[in-house]
Amino acid sequence: MELTGATWRKSSRSNGASGNCVEVADNLPTVVGVRDSKDPTGPALTFDPRAWRAFVHSIATN
């Protein structure tokens, strides 16, 4: 999956002290990218935007 043009961002709730952070790129036209912030050149997961929204909604309401 090509992620050229992705704008990566960390959650505002990310705690940099623990080092356990992910970055999300939700500006892409057909996928949402997720990667480990400690390894920005490493692998990234991609999700269908609708599936990503459902995931975020499910964790935000629990």
N, CA, C and O atoms as CSV, one atom per row, in Angstrom:
chain,resi,resn,atom,element,x,y,z
A,1,MET,N,N,0.848,-1.172,0.000
A,1,MET,CA,C,0.000,0.000,0.000
A,1,MET,C,C,0.891,1.233,0.000
A,1,MET,O,O,1.806,1.349,0.815
A,2,GLU,N,N,0.626,2.122,-0.892
A,2,GLU,CA,C,1.402,3.364,-1.019
A,2,GLU,C,C,0.867,4.419,-0.051
A,2,GLU,O,O,-0.310,4.777,-0.092
A,3,LEU,N,N,1.747,4.906,0.816
A,3,LEU,CA,C,1.343,5.906,1.798
A,3,LEU,C,C,2.010,7.254,1.536
A,3,LEU,O,O,2.107,8.090,2.435
A,4,THR,N,N,2.470,7.460,0.304
A,4,THR,CA,C,3.050,8.747,-0.057
A,4,THR,C,C,2.005,9.839,0.113
A,4,THR,O,O,0.859,9.683,-0.309
A,5,GLY,N,N,2.397,10.922,0.721
A,5,GLY,CA,C,1.480,12.027,0.953
A,5,GLY,C,C,0.775,11.949,2.289
A,5,GLY,O,O,-0.014,12.830,2.630
A,6,ALA,N,N,1.054,10.895,3.054
A,6,ALA,CA,C,0.424,10.755,4.366
A,6,ALA,C,C,0.927,11.843,5.309
A,6,ALA,O,O,2.120,12.145,5.347
A,7,THR,N,N,0.015,12.419,6.059
A,7,THR,CA,C,0.353,13.356,7.121
A,7,THR,C,C,0.116,12.621,8.433
A,7,THR,O,O,-1.027,12.369,8.816
A,8,TRP,N,N,1.192,12.283,9.112
A,8,TRP,CA,C,1.121,11.485,10.337
A,8,TRP,C,C,0.957,12.386,11.548
A,8,TRP,O,O,1.560,13.457,11.623
A,9,ARG,N,N,0.132,11.942,12.503
A,9,ARG,CA,C,-0.057,12.703,13.738
A,9,ARG,C,C,-0.235,11.733,14.899
A,9,ARG,O,O,-0.739,10.622,14.735
A,10,LYS,N,N,0.190,12.183,16.074
A,10,LYS,CA,C,-0.012,11.420,17.307
A,10,LYS,C,C,-1.282,11.911,17.975
A,10,LYS,O,O,-1.717,13.042,17.760
A,11,SER,N,N,-1.862,11.058,18.778
A,11,SER,CA,C,-3.024,11.437,19.563
A,11,SER,C,C,-2.649,12.517,20.563
A,11,SER,O,O,-1.534,12.531,21.083
A,12,SER,N,N,-3.566,13.405,20.825
A,12,SER,CA,C,-3.334,14.424,21.853
A,12,SER,C,C,-3.254,13.787,23.235
A,12,SER,O,O,-2.774,14.418,24.177
A,13,ARG,N,N,-3.711,12.562,23.366
A,13,ARG,CA,C,-3.649,11.834,24.634
A,13,ARG,C,C,-2.406,10.959,24.732
A,13,ARG,O,O,-2.236,10.224,25.705
A,14,SER,N,N,-1.557,11.035,23.747
A,14,SER,CA,C,-0.338,10.237,23.735
A,14,SER,C,C,0.590,10.688,24.855
A,14,SER,O,O,0.785,11.882,25.079
A,15,ASN,N,N,1.150,9.723,25.545
A,15,ASN,CA,C,2.081,10.011,26.629
A,15,ASN,C,C,3.491,9.698,26.132
A,15,ASN,O,O,3.885,8.533,26.087
A,16,GLY,N,N,4.237,10.703,25.769
A,16,GLY,CA,C,5.585,10.514,25.251
A,16,GLY,C,C,6.538,9.866,26.227
A,16,GLY,O,O,7.542,9.292,25.809
A,17,ALA,N,N,6.257,9.939,27.513
A,17,ALA,CA,C,7.159,9.385,28.522
A,17,ALA,C,C,7.240,7.865,28.438
A,17,ALA,O,O,8.298,7.287,28.686
A,18,SER,N,N,6.144,7.220,28.094
A,18,SER,CA,C,6.148,5.757,28.042
A,18,SER,C,C,6.709,5.233,26.727
A,18,SER,O,O,7.161,4.090,26.655
A,19,GLY,N,N,6.682,6.055,25.696
A,19,GLY,CA,C,7.188,5.632,24.397
A,19,GLY,C,C,6.261,4.710,23.638
A,19,GLY,O,O,6.619,4.222,22.566
A,20,ASN,N,N,5.084,4.462,24.168
A,20,ASN,CA,C,4.123,3.576,23.516
A,20,ASN,C,C,3.106,4.398,22.742
A,20,ASN,O,O,1.970,4.573,23.184
A,21,CYS,N,N,3.517,4.898,21.594
A,21,CYS,CA,C,2.656,5.783,20.822
A,21,CYS,C,C,2.465,5.251,19.409
A,21,CYS,O,O,3.357,4.625,18.837
A,22,VAL,N,N,1.309,5.508,18.870
A,22,VAL,CA,C,1.063,5.237,17.461
A,22,VAL,C,C,0.774,6.561,16.775
A,22,VAL,O,O,0.374,7.537,17.410
A,23,GLU,N,N,0.983,6.573,15.481
A,23,GLU,CA,C,0.644,7.728,14.655
A,23,GLU,C,C,-0.397,7.288,13.643
A,23,GLU,O,O,-0.396,6.148,13.180
A,24,VAL,N,N,-1.275,8.206,13.312
A,24,VAL,CA,C,-2.361,7.929,12.372
A,24,VAL,C,C,-2.269,8.913,11.217
A,24,VAL,O,O,-2.006,10.100,11.415
A,25,ALA,N,N,-2.486,8.414,10.026
A,25,ALA,CA,C,-2.594,9.263,8.833
A,25,ALA,C,C,-4.004,9.074,8.284
A,25,ALA,O,O,-4.313,8.046,7.681
A,26,ASP,N,N,-4.851,10.070,8.496
A,26,ASP,CA,C,-6.235,9.957,8.029
A,26,ASP,C,C,-6.552,10.944,6.918
A,26,ASP,O,O,-7.713,11.268,6.669
A,27,ASN,N,N,-5.500,11.417,6.251
A,27,ASN,CA,C,-5.698,12.358,5.147
A,27,ASN,C,C,-5.612,11.687,3.779
A,27,ASN,O,O,-5.651,12.371,2.756
A,28,LEU,N,N,-5.498,10.379,3.743
A,28,LEU,CA,C,-5.367,9.661,2.479
A,28,LEU,C,C,-6.745,9.369,1.882
A,28,LEU,O,O,-7.718,9.236,2.625
A,29,PRO,N,N,-6.842,9.267,0.567
A,29,PRO,CA,C,-8.169,9.137,-0.051
A,29,PRO,C,C,-8.868,7.798,0.172
A,29,PRO,O,O,-10.097,7.761,0.234
A,30,THR,N,N,-8.116,6.686,0.297
A,30,THR,CA,C,-8.786,5.381,0.346
A,30,THR,C,C,-8.468,4.549,1.577
A,30,THR,O,O,-9.110,3.521,1.792
A,31,VAL,N,N,-7.506,4.952,2.389
A,31,VAL,CA,C,-7.137,4.187,3.579
A,31,VAL,C,C,-6.767,5.122,4.721
A,31,VAL,O,O,-6.496,6.306,4.522
A,32,VAL,N,N,-6.764,4.555,5.927
A,32,VAL,CA,C,-6.213,5.218,7.103
A,32,VAL,C,C,-4.979,4.421,7.488
A,32,VAL,O,O,-5.046,3.201,7.631
A,33,GLY,N,N,-3.856,5.100,7.655
A,33,GLY,CA,C,-2.620,4.432,8.022
A,33,GLY,C,C,-2.351,4.556,9.512
A,33,GLY,O,O,-2.670,5.571,10.132
A,34,VAL,N,N,-1.758,3.509,10.080
A,34,VAL,CA,C,-1.376,3.498,11.493
A,34,VAL,C,C,0.025,2.920,11.577
A,34,VAL,O,O,0.314,1.888,10.971
A,35,ARG,N,N,0.903,3.590,12.333
A,35,ARG,CA,C,2.281,3.104,12.472
A,35,ARG,C,C,2.796,3.379,13.881
A,35,ARG,O,O,2.215,4.164,14.630
A,36,ASP,N,N,3.887,2.723,14.219
A,36,ASP,CA,C,4.576,2.903,15.492
A,36,ASP,C,C,5.397,4.184,15.404
A,36,ASP,O,O,6.228,4.324,14.507
A,37,SER,N,N,5.176,5.104,16.309
A,37,SER,CA,C,5.883,6.388,16.249
A,37,SER,C,C,7.380,6.240,16.477
A,37,SER,O,O,8.153,7.105,16.067
A,38,LYS,N,N,7.807,5.148,17.130
A,38,LYS,CA,C,9.232,4.928,17.367
A,38,LYS,C,C,9.936,4.389,16.126
A,38,LYS,O,O,11.166,4.371,16.075
A,39,ASP,N,N,9.171,3.947,15.121
A,39,ASP,CA,C,9.747,3.350,13.915
A,39,ASP,C,C,9.023,3.897,12.681
A,39,ASP,O,O,8.327,3.153,11.990
A,40,PRO,N,N,9.184,5.202,12.400
A,40,PRO,CA,C,8.415,5.809,11.311
A,40,PRO,C,C,8.745,5.271,9.919
A,40,PRO,O,O,7.948,5.445,8.997
A,41,THR,N,N,9.883,4.632,9.746
A,41,THR,CA,C,10.194,4.048,8.438
A,41,THR,C,C,9.840,2.562,8.377
A,41,THR,O,O,10.033,1.907,7.353
A,42,GLY,N,N,9.323,2.048,9.479
A,42,GLY,CA,C,8.929,0.640,9.538
A,42,GLY,C,C,7.567,0.412,8.907
A,42,GLY,O,O,7.039,1.282,8.214
A,43,PRO,N,N,7.003,-0.757,9.150
A,43,PRO,CA,C,5.716,-1.100,8.540
A,43,PRO,C,C,4.566,-0.272,9.111
A,43,PRO,O,O,4.629,0.237,10.229
A,44,ALA,N,N,3.532,-0.161,8.315
A,44,ALA,CA,C,2.310,0.528,8.738
A,44,ALA,C,C,1.122,-0.371,8.422
A,44,ALA,O,O,1.132,-1.118,7.444
A,45,LEU,N,N,0.121,-0.287,9.250
A,45,LEU,CA,C,-1.138,-0.971,8.988
A,45,LEU,C,C,-2.050,-0.017,8.240
A,45,LEU,O,O,-1.965,1.198,8.421
A,46,THR,N,N,-2.919,-0.558,7.403
A,46,THR,CA,C,-3.904,0.282,6.721
A,46,THR,C,C,-5.296,-0.280,6.966
A,46,THR,O,O,-5.498,-1.491,7.053
A,47,PHE,N,N,-6.245,0.637,7.074
A,47,PHE,CA,C,-7.622,0.278,7.356
A,47,PHE,C,C,-8.552,1.014,6.412
A,47,PHE,O,O,-8.259,2.120,5.958
A,48,ASP,N,N,-9.666,0.385,6.128
A,48,ASP,CA,C,-10.737,1.047,5.406
A,48,ASP,C,C,-11.231,2.194,6.292
A,48,ASP,O,O,-11.412,1.991,7.492
A,49,PRO,N,N,-11.453,3.391,5.741
A,49,PRO,CA,C,-11.879,4.524,6.570
A,49,PRO,C,C,-13.138,4.253,7.401
A,49,PRO,O,O,-13.227,4.710,8.540
A,50,ARG,N,N,-14.098,3.528,6.856
A,50,ARG,CA,C,-15.311,3.234,7.630
A,50,ARG,C,C,-15.000,2.322,8.811
A,50,ARG,O,O,-15.531,2.516,9.904
A,51,ALA,N,N,-14.146,1.333,8.597
A,51,ALA,CA,C,-13.756,0.429,9.682
A,51,ALA,C,C,-12.986,1.195,10.757
A,51,ALA,O,O,-13.173,0.945,11.948
A,52,TRP,N,N,-12.122,2.125,10.345
A,52,TRP,CA,C,-11.367,2.924,11.312
A,52,TRP,C,C,-12.303,3.789,12.161
A,52,TRP,O,O,-12.147,3.866,13.379
A,53,ARG,N,N,-13.268,4.433,11.517
A,53,ARG,CA,C,-14.222,5.258,12.268
A,53,ARG,C,C,-15.007,4.416,13.263
A,53,ARG,O,O,-15.250,4.854,14.387
A,54,ALA,N,N,-15.407,3.211,12.862
A,54,ALA,CA,C,-16.147,2.322,13.764
A,54,ALA,C,C,-15.266,1.920,14.951
A,54,ALA,O,O,-15.741,1.871,16.086
A,55,PHE,N,N,-14.003,1.636,14.697
A,55,PHE,CA,C,-13.071,1.292,15.768
A,55,PHE,C,C,-12.912,2.457,16.741
A,55,PHE,O,O,-13.030,2.270,17.952
A,56,VAL,N,N,-12.648,3.643,16.230
A,56,VAL,CA,C,-12.459,4.818,17.083
A,56,VAL,C,C,-13.733,5.091,17.885
A,56,VAL,O,O,-13.665,5.388,19.077
A,57,HIS,N,N,-14.873,4.994,17.243
A,57,HIS,CA,C,-16.137,5.212,17.950
A,57,HIS,C,C,-16.311,4.188,19.075
A,57,HIS,O,O,-16.739,4.541,20.173
A,58,SER,N,N,-15.979,2.917,18.802
A,58,SER,CA,C,-16.183,1.881,19.819
A,58,SER,C,C,-15.276,2.094,21.033
A,58,SER,O,O,-15.698,1.822,22.157
A,59,ILE,N,N,-14.054,2.567,20.839
A,59,ILE,CA,C,-13.194,2.770,22.000
A,59,ILE,C,C,-13.492,4.090,22.700
A,59,ILE,O,O,-13.220,4.236,23.892
A,60,ALA,N,N,-14.044,5.042,21.975
A,60,ALA,CA,C,-14.372,6.339,22.586
A,60,ALA,C,C,-15.613,6.237,23.478
A,60,ALA,O,O,-15.774,7.037,24.399
A,61,THR,N,N,-16.469,5.285,23.220
A,61,THR,CA,C,-17.704,5.162,23.989
A,61,THR,C,C,-17.600,4.127,25.097
A,61,THR,O,O,-18.575,3.885,25.808
A,62,ASN,N,N,-16.450,3.523,25.254
A,62,ASN,CA,C,-16.269,2.517,26.322
A,62,ASN,C,C,-15.376,3.038,27.417
A,62,ASN,O,O,-15.116,2.330,28.390
